[in-house]
Amino acid sequence: MNIDRFRGVCMHAVQYFGKTSRKQLAQEECAELIQALSKDMRGKKHNVEEEIADVLIMIEQLTHIYDNYKIEKYREEKIDRLNKLME
């Protein structure tokens, strides 16, 4: 997938549908991922991969709403912490 196209479509979605709409849809998509993971863990038919894709798309849209500097700062801190846990 072309990353520039991906980001552009996500940015346009925020502009087109509005921030509130994207936040609500992100909540719904996260809930659907939780449900799919629960089914998988119980050994039932699931669509985890599809729901991961939906959540990743929504996360990209959220990065066009919230402060990317803060997001990157927290992501770096948390990945460092995760790495230290595995040392």
C-alpha positions as CSV (number, residue, x, y, z in Angstrom):
1,M,0.0,0.0,0.0
2,N,1.2,3.5,-0.8
3,I,1.8,5.2,2.6
4,D,1.2,8.7,1.1
5,R,-2.1,7.7,-0.3
6,F,-3.1,6.0,3.0
7,R,-2.2,9.1,5.0
8,G,-3.9,11.4,2.5
9,V,-7.2,9.5,2.5
10,C,-7.2,9.4,6.3
11,M,-6.5,13.1,6.5
12,H,-9.3,13.8,4.0
13,A,-11.7,11.6,6.0
14,V,-11.1,13.7,9.1
15,Q,-11.8,16.9,7.1
16,Y,-14.8,15.4,5.3
17,F,-16.6,13.6,8.2
18,G,-15.3,15.8,11.1
19,K,-13.4,15.1,14.3
20,T,-16.3,14.0,16.4
21,S,-17.4,11.4,13.8
22,R,-13.9,10.0,13.6
23,K,-13.5,9.7,17.4
24,Q,-16.8,7.9,17.6
25,L,-15.9,5.5,14.8
26,A,-12.5,4.9,16.4
27,Q,-14.3,3.8,19.6
28,E,-16.6,1.5,17.7
29,E,-13.7,-0.1,15.8
30,C,-11.7,-0.7,19.0
31,A,-14.7,-2.3,20.5
32,E,-15.1,-4.6,17.5
33,L,-11.4,-5.6,17.8
34,I,-11.9,-6.4,21.5
35,Q,-14.9,-8.6,20.6
36,A,-13.0,-10.4,17.8
37,L,-10.0,-11.0,20.1
38,S,-12.4,-12.4,22.7
39,K,-13.8,-14.8,20.2
40,D,-10.4,-15.9,19.1
41,M,-9.3,-16.6,22.7
42,R,-12.4,-18.7,23.2
43,G,-11.6,-20.7,20.0
44,K,-14.5,-19.3,18.0
45,K,-14.5,-18.0,14.5
46,H,-13.2,-14.5,14.4
47,N,-12.2,-11.6,12.1
48,V,-9.2,-10.2,14.1
49,E,-7.2,-9.3,11.1
50,E,-10.0,-7.3,9.6
51,E,-10.6,-5.5,12.8
52,I,-6.9,-4.8,13.2
53,A,-6.9,-3.1,9.8
54,D,-10.0,-1.0,10.8
55,V,-8.3,0.1,14.0
56,L,-5.0,1.0,12.2
57,I,-7.0,3.1,9.8
58,M,-8.8,4.9,12.6
59,I,-5.5,5.4,14.5
60,E,-4.1,7.1,11.5
61,Q,-7.1,9.4,11.4
62,L,-6.7,10.2,15.1
63,T,-3.1,11.3,14.4
64,H,-4.7,14.0,12.2
65,I,-6.7,15.2,15.2
66,Y,-4.3,15.0,18.1
67,D,-0.8,16.3,18.8
68,N,1.7,14.1,16.9
69,Y,4.6,15.4,18.9
70,K,3.1,14.1,22.1
71,I,2.1,10.8,20.4
72,E,5.7,10.2,19.1
73,K,7.1,11.2,22.5
74,Y,4.9,8.7,24.4
75,R,5.5,6.0,21.7
76,E,9.2,6.3,22.1
77,E,9.0,6.2,25.9
78,K,6.8,3.1,25.8
79,I,8.8,1.2,23.3
80,D,11.9,1.9,25.3
81,R,10.2,0.6,28.4
82,L,9.0,-2.5,26.5
83,N,12.5,-3.1,25.3
84,K,13.9,-2.9,28.8
85,L,11.4,-5.4,30.0
86,M,12.8,-7.9,27.5
87,E,16.4,-7.4,28.3
